[in-house]
Amino acid sequence: MAGYGRPLKGKTRRVPITVHTAIGILDIIDQYVEERNQEEKSYSRSDFYNEAARLYLEHLGRLPEEEKEQGEKEAYQNRTEIFQK
């Protein structure tokens, strides 16, 4: 059976989801993804949604400590660069 998307980046599993959003928001996200792809190959819309979800959960205080530590090591290495743009 073929898998979805690219291989796992860490020890967590990945599952496909459906997100309903306004076309205007999707256009902005796609433009941002395209800009990031010029800097680093293989950045995707899924990467954007995962980063956004992690940041929001962290903001709400709902992100488990082990996720924070893993996120700091992996996904958030360029966080300051992201928000400066």
A tleap script that builds the chain and sets N, CA, C and O, in Angstrom:
source leaprc.protein.ff14SB
mol = sequence {
  NMET ALA GLY TYR GLY ARG PRO LEU LYS GLY
  LYS THR ARG ARG VAL PRO ILE THR VAL HIE
  THR ALA ILE GLY ILE LEU ASP ILE ILE ASP
  GLN TYR VAL GLU GLU ARG ASN GLN GLU GLU
  LYS SER TYR SER ARG SER ASP PHE TYR ASN
  GLU ALA ALA ARG LEU TYR LEU GLU HIE LEU
  GLY ARG LEU PRO GLU GLU GLU LYS GLU GLN
  GLY GLU LYS GLU ALA TYR GLN ASN ARG THR
  GLU ILE PHE GLN CLYS
}
set mol.1.N position { 0.845 -1.186 0.000 }
set mol.1.CA position { 0.000 0.000 0.000 }
set mol.1.C position { 0.882 1.237 0.000 }
set mol.1.O position { 1.797 1.353 0.814 }
set mol.2.N position { 0.615 2.134 -0.885 }
set mol.2.CA position { 1.409 3.354 -0.982 }
set mol.2.C position { 1.067 4.307 0.155 }
set mol.2.O position { -0.090 4.413 0.560 }
set mol.3.N position { 2.075 4.997 0.665 }
set mol.3.CA position { 1.860 5.960 1.736 }
set mol.3.C position { 1.499 7.317 1.194 }
set mol.3.O position { 1.625 7.579 -0.002 }
set mol.4.N position { 1.053 8.174 2.074 }
set mol.4.CA position { 0.719 9.533 1.695 }
set mol.4.C position { 1.895 10.447 1.965 }
set mol.4.O position { 2.612 10.259 2.947 }
set mol.5.N position { 2.102 11.429 1.113 }
set mol.5.CA position { 3.115 12.447 1.350 }
set mol.5.C position { 4.521 11.887 1.431 }
set mol.5.O position { 4.803 10.776 0.981 }
set mol.6.N position { 5.390 12.686 2.017 }
set mol.6.CA position { 6.768 12.238 2.137 }
set mol.6.C position { 6.969 11.419 3.391 }
set mol.6.O position { 6.081 11.371 4.243 }
set mol.7.N position { 8.113 10.772 3.526 }
set mol.7.CA position { 8.354 9.909 4.686 }
set mol.7.C position { 8.312 10.684 6.006 }
set mol.7.O position { 8.430 11.909 6.029 }
set mol.8.N position { 8.146 9.952 7.084 }
set mol.8.CA position { 8.119 10.563 8.408 }
set mol.8.C position { 9.415 11.311 8.678 }
set mol.8.O position { 10.495 10.825 8.344 }
set mol.9.N position { 9.314 12.477 9.274 }
set mol.9.CA position { 10.492 13.255 9.616 }
set mol.9.C position { 10.983 12.910 11.011 }
set mol.9.O position { 12.164 13.081 11.311 }
set mol.10.N position { 10.120 12.440 11.838 }
set mol.10.CA position { 10.482 12.124 13.215 }
set mol.10.C position { 9.864 10.799 13.602 }
set mol.10.O position { 9.625 9.932 12.762 }
set mol.11.N position { 9.613 10.663 14.872 }
set mol.11.CA position { 9.050 9.415 15.371 }
set mol.11.C position { 7.527 9.421 15.358 }
set mol.11.O position { 6.911 8.399 15.660 }
set mol.12.N position { 6.915 10.528 15.022 }
set mol.12.CA position { 5.454 10.620 15.044 }
set mol.12.C position { 4.878 10.178 13.704 }
set mol.12.O position { 5.545 10.254 12.672 }
set mol.13.N position { 3.639 9.720 13.734 }
set mol.13.CA position { 2.988 9.308 12.498 }
set mol.13.C position { 2.359 10.514 11.819 }
set mol.13.O position { 2.085 11.528 12.461 }
set mol.14.N position { 2.138 10.397 10.536 }
set mol.14.CA position { 1.498 11.462 9.775 }
set mol.14.C position { 0.246 10.893 9.134 }
set mol.14.O position { 0.253 9.765 8.641 }
set mol.15.N position { -0.822 11.666 9.139 }
set mol.15.CA position { -2.072 11.252 8.513 }
set mol.15.C position { -2.597 12.397 7.661 }
set mol.15.O position { -2.387 13.563 7.996 }
set mol.16.N position { -3.275 12.081 6.567 }
set mol.16.CA position { -3.846 13.144 5.746 }
set mol.16.C position { -5.059 13.760 6.438 }
set mol.16.O position { -5.818 13.061 7.110 }
set mol.17.N position { -5.237 15.065 6.272 }
set mol.17.CA position { -6.399 15.761 6.829 }
set mol.17.C position { -6.995 16.655 5.747 }
set mol.17.O position { -6.352 16.936 4.735 }
set mol.18.N position { -8.205 17.090 5.965 }
set mol.18.CA position { -8.855 18.046 5.076 }
set mol.18.C position { -9.036 19.339 5.845 }
set mol.18.O position { -9.521 19.338 6.976 }
set mol.19.N position { -8.642 20.451 5.222 }
set mol.19.CA position { -8.798 21.766 5.837 }
set mol.19.C position { -9.645 22.617 4.903 }
set mol.19.O position { -9.349 22.730 3.714 }
set mol.20.N position { -10.686 23.206 5.438 }
set mol.20.CA position { -11.537 24.110 4.663 }
set mol.20.C position { -11.146 25.539 5.013 }
set mol.20.O position { -11.162 25.927 6.181 }
set mol.21.N position { -10.796 26.315 4.000 }
set mol.21.CA position { -10.378 27.695 4.226 }
set mol.21.C position { -10.767 28.553 3.030 }
set mol.21.O position { -11.061 28.038 1.952 }
set mol.22.N position { -10.765 29.847 3.231 }
set mol.22.CA position { -11.093 30.778 2.153 }
set mol.22.C position { -9.980 30.767 1.098 }
set mol.22.O position { -8.807 30.592 1.425 }
set mol.23.N position { -10.356 30.954 -0.148 }
set mol.23.CA position { -9.392 30.949 -1.253 }
set mol.23.C position { -8.318 32.016 -1.035 }
set mol.23.O position { -7.145 31.778 -1.326 }
set mol.24.N position { -8.701 33.176 -0.533 }
set mol.24.CA position { -7.727 34.252 -0.302 }
set mol.24.C position { -6.644 33.841 0.686 }
set mol.24.O position { -5.469 34.136 0.472 }
set mol.25.N position { -7.025 33.168 1.762 }
set mol.25.CA position { -6.063 32.684 2.751 }
set mol.25.C position { -5.162 31.630 2.116 }
set mol.25.O position { -3.949 31.633 2.328 }
set mol.26.N position { -5.752 30.737 1.345 }
set mol.26.CA position { -4.974 29.693 0.684 }
set mol.26.C position { -3.964 30.297 -0.292 }
set mol.26.O position { -2.834 29.819 -0.391 }
set mol.27.N position { -4.365 31.338 -1.006 }
set mol.27.CA position { -3.443 32.012 -1.926 }
set mol.27.C position { -2.250 32.611 -1.176 }
set mol.27.O position { -1.113 32.521 -1.639 }
set mol.28.N position { -2.511 33.217 -0.023 }
set mol.28.CA position { -1.436 33.808 0.781 }
set mol.28.C position { -0.497 32.713 1.282 }
set mol.28.O position { 0.723 32.866 1.244 }
set mol.29.N position { -1.074 31.611 1.750 }
set mol.29.CA position { -0.257 30.493 2.236 }
set mol.29.C position { 0.584 29.919 1.101 }
set mol.29.O position { 1.772 29.653 1.283 }
set mol.30.N position { -0.022 29.728 -0.066 }
set mol.30.CA position { 0.714 29.186 -1.205 }
set mol.30.C position { 1.847 30.111 -1.640 }
set mol.30.O position { 2.922 29.641 -2.015 }
set mol.31.N position { 1.616 31.408 -1.594 }
set mol.31.CA position { 2.675 32.360 -1.936 }
set mol.31.C position { 3.829 32.251 -0.937 }
set mol.31.O position { 4.996 32.265 -1.326 }
set mol.32.N position { 3.498 32.144 0.344 }
set mol.32.CA position { 4.514 31.992 1.379 }
set mol.32.C position { 5.292 30.683 1.198 }
set mol.32.O position { 6.516 30.665 1.328 }
set mol.33.N position { 4.588 29.600 0.901 }
set mol.33.CA position { 5.230 28.297 0.678 }
set mol.33.C position { 6.188 28.391 -0.506 }
set mol.33.O position { 7.296 27.858 -0.453 }
set mol.34.N position { 5.771 29.057 -1.559 }
set mol.34.CA position { 6.629 29.221 -2.736 }
set mol.34.C position { 7.898 30.005 -2.381 }
set mol.34.O position { 8.992 29.652 -2.822 }
set mol.35.N position { 7.750 31.068 -1.583 }
set mol.35.CA position { 8.918 31.848 -1.150 }
set mol.35.C position { 9.861 30.995 -0.316 }
set mol.35.O position { 11.076 31.040 -0.510 }
set mol.36.N position { 9.308 30.213 0.614 }
set mol.36.CA position { 10.142 29.334 1.449 }
set mol.36.C position { 10.835 28.267 0.613 }
set mol.36.O position { 11.961 27.876 0.917 }
set mol.37.N position { 10.171 27.794 -0.437 }
set mol.37.CA position { 10.780 26.786 -1.306 }
set mol.37.C position { 11.989 27.324 -2.051 }
set mol.37.O position { 12.875 26.558 -2.431 }
set mol.38.N position { 12.035 28.613 -2.259 }
set mol.38.CA position { 13.206 29.205 -2.894 }
set mol.38.C position { 14.395 29.192 -1.940 }
set mol.38.O position { 15.544 29.133 -2.378 }
set mol.39.N position { 14.123 29.246 -0.641 }
set mol.39.CA position { 15.177 29.238 0.375 }
set mol.39.C position { 15.587 27.819 0.749 }
set mol.39.O position { 16.775 27.518 0.859 }
set mol.40.N position { 14.605 26.954 0.945 }
set mol.40.CA position { 14.871 25.585 1.353 }
set mol.40.C position { 13.960 24.662 0.562 }
set mol.40.O position { 12.745 24.856 0.545 }
set mol.41.N position { 14.515 23.691 -0.071 }
set mol.41.CA position { 13.725 22.771 -0.890 }
set mol.41.C position { 12.796 21.940 -0.004 }
set mol.41.O position { 13.078 21.706 1.171 }
set mol.42.N position { 11.723 21.517 -0.574 }
set mol.42.CA position { 10.741 20.600 0.011 }
set mol.42.C position { 9.916 21.175 1.160 }
set mol.42.O position { 9.408 20.406 1.977 }
set mol.43.N position { 9.763 22.487 1.254 }
set mol.43.CA position { 8.826 23.078 2.208 }
set mol.43.C position { 7.451 23.011 1.561 }
set mol.43.O position { 7.292 23.388 0.400 }
set mol.44.N position { 6.458 22.534 2.301 }
set mol.44.CA position { 5.136 22.312 1.718 }
set mol.44.C position { 4.039 23.026 2.499 }
set mol.44.O position { 4.276 23.583 3.571 }
set mol.45.N position { 2.843 22.996 1.939 }
set mol.45.CA position { 1.678 23.540 2.629 }
set mol.45.C position { 1.454 22.795 3.943 }
set mol.45.O position { 1.058 23.396 4.942 }
set mol.46.N position { 1.706 21.500 3.941 }
set mol.46.CA position { 1.585 20.714 5.173 }
set mol.46.C position { 2.563 21.203 6.235 }
set mol.46.O position { 2.221 21.287 7.415 }
set mol.47.N position { 3.790 21.525 5.805 }
set mol.47.CA position { 4.769 22.065 6.750 }
set mol.47.C position { 4.257 23.370 7.363 }
set mol.47.O position { 4.415 23.605 8.561 }
set mol.48.N position { 3.642 24.212 6.533 }
set mol.48.CA position { 3.087 25.476 7.028 }
set mol.48.C position { 2.010 25.223 8.082 }
set mol.48.O position { 2.035 25.814 9.161 }
set mol.49.N position { 1.068 24.342 7.760 }
set mol.49.CA position { -0.017 24.065 8.708 }
set mol.49.C position { 0.508 23.433 9.995 }
set mol.49.O position { 0.016 23.743 11.080 }
set mol.50.N position { 1.495 22.557 9.884 }
set mol.50.CA position { 2.083 21.965 11.091 }
set mol.50.C position { 2.770 23.011 11.952 }
set mol.50.O position { 2.620 23.002 13.174 }
set mol.51.N position { 3.525 23.914 11.328 }
set mol.51.CA position { 4.174 24.989 12.094 }
set mol.51.C position { 3.136 25.888 12.750 }
set mol.51.O position { 3.268 26.249 13.920 }
set mol.52.N position { 2.103 26.247 11.993 }
set mol.52.CA position { 1.058 27.124 12.525 }
set mol.52.C position { 0.337 26.458 13.699 }
set mol.52.O position { 0.080 27.100 14.717 }
set mol.53.N position { 0.018 25.193 13.557 }
set mol.53.CA position { -0.680 24.475 14.626 }
set mol.53.C position { 0.190 24.375 15.874 }
set mol.53.O position { -0.291 24.594 16.986 }
set mol.54.N position { 1.466 24.046 15.698 }
set mol.54.CA position { 2.379 23.946 16.848 }
set mol.54.C position { 2.500 25.292 17.571 }
set mol.54.O position { 2.439 25.353 18.799 }
set mol.55.N position { 2.674 26.375 16.794 }
set mol.55.CA position { 2.807 27.698 17.403 }
set mol.55.C position { 1.545 28.085 18.170 }
set mol.55.O position { 1.626 28.621 19.276 }
set mol.56.N position { 0.377 27.812 17.584 }
set mol.56.CA position { -0.876 28.163 18.248 }
set mol.56.C position { -1.091 27.327 19.500 }
set mol.56.O position { -1.509 27.853 20.532 }
set mol.57.N position { -0.809 26.029 19.421 }
set mol.57.CA position { -0.939 25.174 20.604 }
set mol.57.C position { 0.040 25.594 21.696 }
set mol.57.O position { -0.292 25.563 22.881 }
set mol.58.N position { 1.228 25.981 21.298 }
set mol.58.CA position { 2.202 26.476 22.277 }
set mol.58.C position { 1.696 27.770 22.917 }
set mol.58.O position { 1.814 27.958 24.128 }
set mol.59.N position { 1.135 28.655 22.099 }
set mol.59.CA position { 0.568 29.920 22.592 }
set mol.59.C position { -0.556 29.666 23.603 }
set mol.59.O position { -0.676 30.383 24.596 }
set mol.60.N position { -1.363 28.659 23.348 }
set mol.60.CA position { -2.472 28.313 24.245 }
set mol.60.C position { -2.008 27.552 25.488 }
set mol.60.O position { -2.784 27.347 26.421 }
set mol.61.N position { -0.747 27.137 25.496 }
set mol.61.CA position { -0.242 26.345 26.608 }
set mol.61.C position { -0.713 24.903 26.549 }
set mol.61.O position { -0.756 24.226 27.577 }
set mol.62.N position { -1.068 24.417 25.361 }
set mol.62.CA position { -1.605 23.064 25.205 }
set mol.62.C position { -0.614 22.101 24.562 }
set mol.62.O position { -0.935 20.931 24.351 }
set mol.63.N position { 0.580 22.580 24.253 }
set mol.63.CA position { 1.573 21.720 23.616 }
set mol.63.C position { 2.358 20.989 24.691 }
set mol.63.O position { 2.956 21.636 25.550 }
set mol.64.N position { 2.377 19.647 24.673 }
set mol.64.CA position { 3.117 18.884 25.686 }
set mol.64.C position { 4.604 19.237 25.677 }
set mol.64.O position { 5.153 19.596 24.635 }
set mol.65.N position { 5.244 19.137 26.819 }
set mol.65.CA position { 6.659 19.499 26.942 }
set mol.65.C position { 7.543 18.755 25.958 }
set mol.65.O position { 8.445 19.350 25.367 }
set mol.66.N position { 7.298 17.446 25.769 }
set mol.66.CA position { 8.144 16.689 24.847 }
set mol.66.C position { 8.004 17.188 23.412 }
set mol.66.O position { 8.957 17.122 22.635 }
set mol.67.N position { 6.813 17.691 23.057 }
set mol.67.CA position { 6.614 18.273 21.734 }
set mol.67.C position { 7.367 19.588 21.611 }
set mol.67.O position { 7.927 19.890 20.557 }
set mol.68.N position { 7.382 20.375 22.690 }
set mol.68.CA position { 8.120 21.634 22.668 }
set mol.68.C position { 9.594 21.376 22.436 }
set mol.68.O position { 10.229 22.038 21.616 }
set mol.69.N position { 10.133 20.414 23.159 }
set mol.69.CA position { 11.553 20.096 23.028 }
set mol.69.C position { 11.868 19.591 21.628 }
set mol.69.O position { 12.868 19.996 21.035 }
set mol.70.N position { 11.032 18.718 21.095 }
set mol.70.CA position { 11.239 18.194 19.746 }
set mol.70.C position { 11.107 19.321 18.729 }
set mol.70.O position { 11.903 19.417 17.795 }
set mol.71.N position { 10.109 20.167 18.911 }
set mol.71.CA position { 9.887 21.278 17.991 }
set mol.71.C position { 11.043 22.249 17.973 }
set mol.71.O position { 11.405 22.772 16.919 }
set mol.72.N position { 11.625 22.495 19.130 }
set mol.72.CA position { 12.774 23.397 19.198 }
set mol.72.C position { 13.952 22.829 18.426 }
set mol.72.O position { 14.713 23.572 17.807 }
set mol.73.N position { 14.100 21.528 18.463 }
set mol.73.CA position { 15.213 20.887 17.774 }
set mol.73.C position { 14.980 20.822 16.274 }
set mol.73.O position { 15.934 20.906 15.501 }
set mol.74.N position { 13.732 20.673 15.846 }
set mol.74.CA position { 13.438 20.447 14.432 }
set mol.74.C position { 12.768 21.649 13.772 }
set mol.74.O position { 13.411 22.409 13.048 }
set mol.75.N position { 11.497 21.808 14.025 }
set mol.75.CA position { 10.673 22.732 13.242 }
set mol.75.C position { 10.953 24.201 13.505 }
set mol.75.O position { 10.720 25.029 12.624 }
set mol.76.N position { 11.441 24.550 14.672 }
set mol.76.CA position { 11.561 25.960 15.020 }
set mol.76.C position { 12.966 26.518 14.878 }
set mol.76.O position { 13.250 27.593 15.407 }
set mol.77.N position { 13.836 25.833 14.193 }
set mol.77.CA position { 15.202 26.317 14.058 }
set mol.77.C position { 15.238 27.665 13.353 }
set mol.77.O position { 16.099 28.492 13.653 }
set mol.78.N position { 14.328 27.897 12.433 }
set mol.78.CA position { 14.319 29.145 11.673 }
set mol.78.C position { 13.156 30.051 12.065 }
set mol.78.O position { 12.775 30.929 11.290 }
set mol.79.N position { 12.587 29.855 13.250 }
set mol.79.CA position { 11.383 30.593 13.631 }
set mol.79.C position { 11.601 32.101 13.606 }
set mol.79.O position { 10.731 32.829 13.128 }
set mol.80.N position { 12.725 32.591 14.101 }
set mol.80.CA position { 12.937 34.040 14.103 }
set mol.80.C position { 13.029 34.570 12.687 }
set mol.80.O position { 12.555 35.674 12.417 }
set mol.81.N position { 13.618 33.823 11.782 }
set mol.81.CA position { 13.678 34.254 10.392 }
set mol.81.C position { 12.285 34.308 9.786 }
set mol.81.O position { 11.976 35.227 9.028 }
set mol.82.N position { 11.444 33.338 10.111 }
set mol.82.CA position { 10.098 33.277 9.566 }
set mol.82.C position { 9.311 34.521 9.936 }
set mol.82.O position { 8.660 35.116 9.077 }
set mol.83.N position { 9.359 34.928 11.212 }
set mol.83.CA position { 8.539 36.050 11.657 }
set mol.83.C position { 9.115 37.398 11.266 }
set mol.83.O position { 8.415 38.406 11.361 }
set mol.84.N position { 10.354 37.451 10.835 }
set mol.84.CA position { 10.940 38.714 10.386 }
set mol.84.C position { 10.489 39.068 8.983 }
set mol.84.O position { 10.606 40.218 8.561 }
set mol.85.N position { 9.970 38.075 8.250 }
set mol.85.CA position { 9.580 38.313 6.847 }
set mol.85.C position { 8.245 38.977 6.728 }
set mol.85.O position { 7.784 39.241 5.618 }
savepdb mol mol.pdb
quit
